[in-house]
Amino acid sequence: MSETLAVDAVAREAARRRTFAIIAHPDAGKTTLTEKLLLKGGAIQLAGAVRAKGNARRTRSDWMKIEQDRGISVATSVMTFERAGVVFNLLDTPGHEDFSEDTYRTLTAVDAAVMVLDAAKGIESQTRKLFEVCRLRDIPIVTFVNKMDREARDPFELIDEIEKTLALDAAPVAWPVGRASEFWGTYDILAKRLMPVDASEDEGIPVSGYDDPKIAELVGEARATALAEEVLLAEAGLKPFDLQAFREGTLTPVFFGSALRDFGVGHLLEGLARFAPPPGAREADPRDVEPEEPRLTGFVFKVQANMDPNHRDRVAFVRLCSGRLTKGMRLRQVRTGKQVPVNAPLFFFAKERQVAEEAWPGDVVGIANHGTLRIGDTLTEGEEVNFKGVPSFAPEILRHVRLEDPMLAKKLRTALDQLAEEGVVQIFRPLDGSPPVVGVVGQLQLDVLQSRLKVEYGVPAGFDATRWQVLRWISGDRAQIERWAATNRGDTAEDHDGEYVALFSSDWRRKRAEEDFPELKFHAVREQHGVVQMAR
């Protein structure tokens, strides 16, 4: 294939991709929405019930034992499906705030996000935090107001909260007809059609506008009057949808529906196909990478071990940024200079997988490996280019691992190394040889670690408190860093990549260290290829 034809093919395939994440506060209905999007996309025949008990069918995106036991998402799932000529790569992120680091890394791999709100609760704490992550990366956000068939807040109140809390213009592209038990469906503001709850959303019922007399015949006089008044007020007082403002991250289109009743989901998917951006340029060092370039580039944003417990596998999730991936390629791992064979790249459907004959910019593929690939690694066809922005954050909880059976010490070390590479926890080994320290954002991460150590590795373990409360990465002149380490050997450790970290018993101690060692910097964030220059 000539380079011109290759560029045309890559550009054409990239334009068909929509790679997006779903973000939400726990219990907003994110996992149910994920299931119904897959159902609409034809990827599954039967959506699982999130609250099903016992041996009832499980949701496809929650495959870990602890996820199934607790009915929560604690790991990012990747699902690829095609509808109406558009290829969707859906990344379902953990909803719980204790897994915000995994969510942040996932958001480096997407081009848009769907923010799910509970119609009765609106903006909640985790929603706000995840939105701020999206804002840092200028990720366009689509809002889906879920559970409209239950008691809900006034739509104007919800939109006002979005605009004031998130400092984001909100443009309704649909409007609810009725509320709670009287919820009839929605009115599509852009396409001028009615979409009943119990009918196909693919077509809807065309009308001349929100004041069409036919509406009263369909929905009843009271609902038709309320709809006309509300849409008139919305058009007069709210921003109209603007594609450019949406893609710049300053405006969010607002959809309404009920994921549980499978309503509004088709309209949302249609909106993602029409409005969400295809893959764009990616910031890298020493140059930005354009998606239509013929030579392949991509980066690892997630590593998952033991997705198939029978094979003890390790899969690196790679977001492709340019070029075409084909089965059997050999790619350069920029960090080490080694060649990585890609004999069987994988497309995912949560835990299930199939070999990808080819993949294009925007796609997420899995590469099976034995610990070679790490989070943040860049893969290319030879060029020395590194993608930016896959961070690690200083943990908020530090614990020693207590091994119940000393004979399993070697097995524990292997397990911790693998789970650290995966990003489940961070592991730090003190220079004085004392027991390793694991770092997590929240308590639920420790529960997941304990569960996975036992279930996947056969290592029962517990946790003990450490004397430290604060951890920071150290940067500066190497000789000065070594002087710090020699002076503070009992309070210095190496992270999984061999970088020095300082351990403090309090934030006051951290500030004192900054005064005593002014030539050093202590950082709360570290990227794969060095610390982010922001001391805290």
C-alpha positions in Angstrom: 0.0 0.0 0.0 1.4 3.4 -1.0 1.9 6.0 1.7 -0.8 8.2 0.2 -3.3 5.3 0.2 -2.2 4.4 3.7 -2.8 7.9 5.0 -6.3 7.9 3.3 -7.2 4.6 4.8 -6.0 5.6 8.3 -7.8 8.9 8.1 -11.0 7.2 6.9 -11.0 4.6 9.7 -10.0 7.1 12.4 -13.0 9.3 11.4 -15.3 6.3 12.2 -14.0 5.9 15.8 -15.7 7.3 18.9 -13.7 6.5 22.1 -15.4 7.6 25.3 -15.6 6.9 29.0 -18.5 6.8 31.3 -18.1 8.7 34.6 -20.5 9.0 37.5 -21.0 9.0 41.2 -21.7 5.5 42.6 -25.3 4.4 42.2 -26.1 6.9 39.4 -26.7 4.0 37.1 -23.4 4.0 35.2 -23.0 0.2 34.9 -26.7 -0.2 33.9 -26.2 2.4 31.2 -23.1 0.6 30.0 -25.0 -2.6 29.6 -27.8 -0.9 27.7 -25.4 0.9 25.3 -23.9 -2.5 24.5 -27.4 -3.9 23.9 -28.2 -1.0 21.6 -24.9 -1.5 19.8 -25.8 -5.2 19.2 -22.8 -6.3 21.2 -24.9 -8.4 23.6 -28.3 -10.0 23.5 -29.3 -9.7 27.1 -28.3 -7.0 29.5 -27.4 -8.2 33.1 -29.3 -6.8 36.1 -26.9 -5.0 38.3 -28.8 -5.9 41.5 -29.4 -9.5 40.5 -28.7 -11.9 43.4 -26.8 -15.2 43.7 -26.3 -17.0 40.4 -28.3 -14.5 38.3 -26.6 -13.2 35.2 -23.8 -10.7 35.9 -23.1 -7.4 34.2 -20.6 -7.8 31.4 -18.4 -4.9 32.5 -18.0 -6.2 36.1 -16.0 -9.4 36.0 -13.9 -9.5 39.2 -15.2 -11.6 42.1 -15.2 -8.6 44.4 -17.2 -6.6 41.8 -19.7 -9.3 41.5 -20.0 -9.8 45.3 -20.5 -6.1 46.0 -22.3 -4.9 42.9 -19.7 -2.2 42.2 -17.1 -1.4 39.5 -13.5 -1.3 40.7 -11.6 -1.8 37.4 -11.8 -0.1 34.0 -13.5 -2.3 31.4 -13.0 -1.9 27.7 -15.7 -2.8 25.2 -15.7 -2.3 21.4 -18.8 -2.5 19.2 -20.1 -1.1 15.9 -23.4 0.6 15.1 -24.5 2.3 11.9 -21.0 2.4 10.5 -19.5 4.0 13.7 -17.0 2.0 15.8 -17.5 2.8 19.6 -14.8 2.1 22.1 -16.5 2.3 25.5 -14.3 2.5 28.6 -16.4 1.9 31.8 -14.5 3.4 34.7 -14.7 2.6 38.4 -17.3 4.7 40.1 -15.9 4.7 43.6 -13.6 7.6 44.5 -11.0 5.2 46.0 -10.2 4.2 42.4 -9.8 7.8 41.0 -6.3 7.1 39.8 -7.4 4.3 37.5 -10.2 6.6 36.2 -7.7 9.4 35.6 -5.4 7.1 33.6 -8.4 5.9 31.6 -9.4 9.5 30.8 -6.0 10.0 29.1 -7.1 7.4 26.6 -10.5 8.8 25.5 -11.7 11.6 23.3 -15.0 12.2 25.1 -16.9 11.3 28.3 -20.5 10.6 29.2 -21.4 12.1 32.6 -24.3 10.2 34.2 -26.4 12.1 36.8 -29.1 10.7 39.0 -32.2 12.9 38.3 -33.0 13.1 42.0 -29.5 13.9 43.2 -27.8 15.9 40.4 -24.1 16.8 40.8 -22.5 14.6 43.6 -19.0 14.8 45.0 -17.4 12.1 42.8 -19.1 13.6 39.7 -17.4 16.9 40.5 -14.0 15.4 40.9 -14.2 13.4 37.7 -15.4 16.4 35.8 -12.4 18.4 37.0 -10.1 15.7 35.6 -12.0 16.0 32.3 -11.6 19.7 32.4 -7.8 19.4 32.9 -7.6 17.5 29.7 -10.3 19.5 27.8 -12.4 16.4 27.3 -15.8 17.1 25.8 -18.6 15.9 28.1 -22.1 14.6 27.2 -24.5 14.7 30.1 -27.1 11.9 30.6 -29.7 12.6 33.3 -30.7 9.1 34.4 -33.8 7.7 36.3 -36.3 10.2 34.9 -39.0 7.6 35.5 -38.6 8.0 39.3 -39.0 11.0 41.5 -36.7 13.7 40.0 -35.7 17.3 40.4 -36.9 19.9 38.0 -34.9 19.9 34.8 -34.2 23.6 35.0 -32.8 23.1 38.5 -30.6 20.3 37.3 -29.3 22.3 34.4 -28.7 25.4 36.6 -26.7 23.2 39.0 -24.5 21.9 36.1 -23.8 25.4 34.9 -23.1 26.8 38.4 -21.2 23.9 39.9 -19.1 22.9 36.9 -18.9 26.4 35.2 -20.1 24.7 32.0 -22.8 25.8 29.6 -25.6 23.2 29.5 -27.7 22.8 26.3 -30.6 20.4 26.5 -30.9 18.4 23.2 -34.0 16.6 24.6 -36.7 17.5 27.1 -38.6 15.2 29.4 -42.4 14.8 28.8 -43.9 14.2 32.2 -42.1 13.2 35.4 -41.8 10.1 37.6 -44.8 7.8 37.2 -46.2 10.2 34.5 -43.0 10.1 32.5 -44.1 9.6 28.9 -40.8 10.0 27.0 -38.8 12.9 25.6 -39.0 15.6 23.0 -36.0 15.8 20.7 -35.3 19.5 20.5 -32.8 19.3 17.6 -34.7 16.8 15.4 -38.3 17.9 16.4 -39.7 14.5 17.2 -41.3 12.7 20.2 -39.7 9.6 21.6 -42.1 7.5 23.7 -40.6 5.4 26.5 -42.0 2.1 25.2 -41.3 2.6 21.5 -38.2 2.3 19.3 -36.0 5.4 19.6 -34.5 4.9 16.1 -37.2 6.9 14.4 -39.4 8.7 16.9 -42.6 10.5 16.0 -42.0 13.6 13.8 -43.8 16.8 14.8 -43.6 20.4 13.5 -42.3 21.7 16.9 -43.0 21.6 20.6 -46.4 23.4 20.0 -47.6 20.9 17.4 -51.3 20.1 18.2 -50.6 16.5 17.5 -48.6 16.3 20.7 -51.6 16.8 22.9 -53.3 13.8 21.2 -50.3 11.6 21.9 -49.3 12.7 25.4 -52.4 14.3 26.9 -53.3 18.0 27.2 -51.6 18.6 30.6 -48.3 17.1 29.5 -48.4 18.8 26.1 -49.0 22.3 27.7 -46.2 21.8 30.3 -43.8 20.6 27.5 -44.6 23.7 25.3 -44.1 26.1 28.2 -40.8 24.5 29.4 -39.2 24.1 25.9 -40.1 27.7 25.1 -38.5 28.8 28.4 -35.4 26.6 27.7 -35.0 28.0 24.2 -35.3 31.6 25.6 -33.0 31.2 28.6 -30.5 28.4 27.9 -27.7 28.1 25.5 -28.5 26.3 22.2 -26.3 23.3 21.3 -23.1 24.4 19.6 -20.8 21.7 18.2 -17.6 23.7 18.4 -18.2 24.8 22.0 -18.9 21.2 22.9 -15.7 19.9 21.4 -13.8 22.7 23.1 -15.1 21.5 26.4 -17.1 24.6 27.3 -20.6 23.2 26.7 -22.4 19.9 27.4 -25.4 18.6 25.6 -28.0 17.2 28.0 -30.0 14.0 27.4 -32.7 12.6 29.6 -33.7 9.0 30.0 -33.9 5.9 32.1 -31.2 3.3 31.6 -33.0 0.7 33.6 -36.1 1.0 31.3 -33.7 1.2 28.3 -35.0 4.6 27.3 -32.9 7.5 26.0 -30.0 5.2 25.5 -30.4 5.0 21.7 -30.7 8.8 21.5 -27.5 9.2 23.6 -25.7 6.7 21.3 -26.9 8.6 18.3 -25.7 11.9 19.8 -22.2 10.4 20.5 -22.0 9.3 16.9 -23.0 12.7 15.6 -21.3 15.0 18.1 -18.4 13.3 19.9 -15.0 14.0 18.2 -13.0 11.3 16.4 -9.4 10.8 17.4 -7.4 14.0 17.3 -3.8 15.1 17.7 -2.0 13.8 20.8 0.6 15.7 22.7 4.0 13.9 22.8 7.7 14.6 23.2 9.3 15.8 21.0 6.3 16.4 18.7 2.5 16.0 18.6 1.2 13.0 16.8 -1.7 13.2 14.2 -4.1 10.3 13.9 -3.9 10.1 10.1 -0.1 9.4 10.1 0.7 6.1 8.4 3.1 4.8 11.0 1.7 3.4 14.2 2.0 4.9 17.6 0.1 4.2 20.9 0.5 4.2 24.6 -0.3 1.8 27.5 -2.8 3.3 29.9 -3.7 0.2 31.9 -2.3 -3.3 32.7 -4.6 -6.0 33.9 -3.4 -9.3 35.4 -5.5 -12.5 35.7 -8.5 -11.5 33.6 -8.4 -15.2 32.8 -7.4 -17.0 36.1 -6.9 -20.2 34.2 -3.9 -18.7 32.3 -2.5 -16.2 34.8 -2.4 -13.7 31.9 -1.1 -10.1 31.8 -2.7 -7.8 29.3 -1.6 -4.3 28.5 -4.4 -2.0 27.2 -3.0 0.2 24.4 -4.7 3.3 23.0 -3.7 3.6 19.3 -3.0 7.2 18.3 -1.9 6.9 14.7 -1.3 4.4 11.9 -2.7 0.8 11.5 -2.0 -2.1 13.8 -2.0 -5.6 12.2 -1.5 -9.0 13.7 2.1 -10.1 13.8 3.7 -6.6 13.9 6.8 -5.9 16.0 6.7 -2.6 17.8 9.4 -0.6 19.6 9.0 0.0 23.3 10.4 3.4 23.6 11.3 3.2 27.3 13.6 0.2 26.9 14.3 0.2 23.1 13.1 -3.4 23.0 11.0 -5.0 20.3 7.5 -6.1 21.4 5.8 -8.8 19.2 2.1 -8.3 18.7 1.2 -11.7 17.5 -2.4 -11.7 18.7 -3.7 -8.2 19.5 -7.1 -8.4 21.3 -10.4 -6.5 21.1 -12.3 -6.6 24.4 -15.8 -7.2 25.5 -15.1 -6.8 29.2 -13.6 -10.1 30.2 -14.3 -11.7 26.8 -11.9 -11.1 23.9 -11.2 -11.8 20.3 -8.1 -11.5 18.2 -8.0 -8.2 16.2 -6.9 -8.7 12.6 -6.3 -4.9 12.4 -7.0 -1.8 14.5 -6.9 1.9 13.9 -6.5 5.2 15.7 -8.9 5.5 18.6 -9.1 1.8 19.1 -8.1 0.1 22.3 -6.3 -3.2 21.9 -4.8 -5.6 24.4 -1.3 -7.0 24.1 -0.6 -10.1 26.2 2.9 -9.9 27.8 4.8 -11.2 30.8 5.5 -7.9 32.6 7.4 -6.2 29.7 4.9 -3.4 29.2 4.1 -0.9 31.9 1.5 1.9 32.4 2.7 4.9 30.4 4.8 3.0 27.9 4.8 4.3 24.3 4.9 1.9 21.4 5.9 2.9 17.9 7.2 1.5 14.6 10.6 2.8 15.5 10.3 6.5 16.1 11.6 7.9 19.5 8.4 9.6 20.6 6.9 9.6 24.0 3.2 10.4 24.9 2.6 12.5 28.0 0.2 12.5 30.8 -0.2 9.1 32.4 0.4 10.0 36.0 0.8 8.4 39.5 -0.5 10.3 42.5 0.9 10.3 46.0 -1.2 7.8 48.0 -3.3 8.9 50.9 -3.0 5.7 52.9 0.3 3.9 53.6 0.3 0.4 55.0 2.7 -2.5 55.7 1.6 -5.8 54.4 1.2 -8.5 57.1 1.8 -12.0 55.8 0.0 -14.7 57.6 2.2 -17.5 56.3 6.0 -16.6 56.2 6.5 -19.4 53.6 4.6 -17.3 51.1 7.0 -14.4 51.2 8.3 -15.0 47.6 4.8 -15.4 46.3 3.7 -12.2 48.0 6.5 -10.3 46.4 5.6 -11.5 42.9 1.9 -10.7 43.6 2.7 -7.2 44.8 5.0 -6.5 41.9 2.3 -7.6 39.4 -0.4 -5.6 41.1 1.8 -2.5 41.3 2.5 -2.8 37.5 -1.2 -3.1 37.0 -1.8 0.1 39.0 -4.0 -1.5 41.6 -1.7 -0.3 44.4 1.7 1.4 44.5 4.5 -0.4 46.2 7.5 1.3 48.0 10.5 -0.6 49.4 12.3 1.3 52.2 16.1 1.7 51.8 16.7 0.3 55.3 15.3 -3.1 54.4 12.1 -2.8 56.5 8.9 -4.5 55.1 7.5 -3.1 51.9 4.8 -0.3 52.0 1.7 -0.3 49.9 0.0 3.0 49.0 -3.6 3.5 48.1 -6.1 6.3 47.7 -8.8 4.8 49.8 -9.8 1.9 52.1 -11.7 0.1 49.3 -8.5 -0.3 47.4 -7.1 -2.2 50.4 -10.1 -4.5 50.4 -9.6 -5.2 46.7 -5.9 -5.8 47.2 -6.7 -8.2 50.1 -9.3 -10.0 48.0 -7.1 -10.4 44.9 -4.1 -11.5 46.9 -6.2 -14.3 48.3 -8.4 -15.3 45.3 -5.9 -14.9 42.5 -2.5 -15.6 44.1 -3.4 -17.8 47.1 -1.7 -15.3 49.5 -3.9 -14.5 52.6 -2.6 -11.2 54.0 -3.5 -8.3 56.3 -2.3 -4.7 56.8 -0.6 -2.8 59.6 -0.3 0.9 60.1 3.0 2.6 59.3 4.5 5.6 61.1 4.1 7.7 57.9 1.2 9.8 56.7 2.7 11.6 53.7 4.7 10.5 50.6 6.4 12.6 48.0 8.6 11.9 45.0 12.0 13.6 45.1 13.6 15.5 42.2 16.7 17.7 41.9 20.5 17.3 41.6 21.4 13.6 41.9 24.1 14.2 44.4 21.7 16.1 46.6 19.1 13.3 46.3 21.7 10.8 47.4 22.7 13.0 50.3 19.0 13.1 51.4 18.7 9.3 51.1 21.9 8.8 53.2 20.7 11.2 55.9 17.1 9.9 55.9 17.6 6.2 55.1 14.8 5.1 57.4 12.4 7.5 55.7 13.3 7.0 52.1 12.0 4.3 49.8 12.1 3.3 46.1 9.0 3.1 44.1 8.2 0.3 41.5 10.4 2.0 38.9 13.4 2.6 41.3 12.6 6.3 41.9 13.3 7.7 45.4 10.3 8.8 47.5 10.4 10.6 50.8 8.2 9.4 53.7 7.0 11.8 56.3 5.1 11.3 59.6 3.2 14.6 59.0 2.7 17.4 56.5 4.7 19.6 59.0 7.7 17.2 58.5 7.3 17.6 54.8 7.4 21.4 55.0 10.4 21.2 57.3 12.3 19.0 54.8 11.6 21.6 52.0 13.2 24.2 54.3 16.2 22.0 55.2 16.8 20.8 51.6 15.8 23.9 49.4 17.7 22.5 46.4 15.3 19.5 46.3 11.6 19.4 45.3 9.0 17.1 46.7 6.2 16.1 44.3 2.7 14.8 44.8 2.4 13.7 41.1 4.7 11.6 39.0 4.4 10.8 35.3 5.8 7.7 33.7 8.9 9.5 32.5 9.6 11.8 35.5 7.8 13.9 38.1 5.3 16.5 37.2 6.9 19.8 38.1 4.5 20.7 40.8 5.5 20.4 44.4 2.9 20.1 47.1 
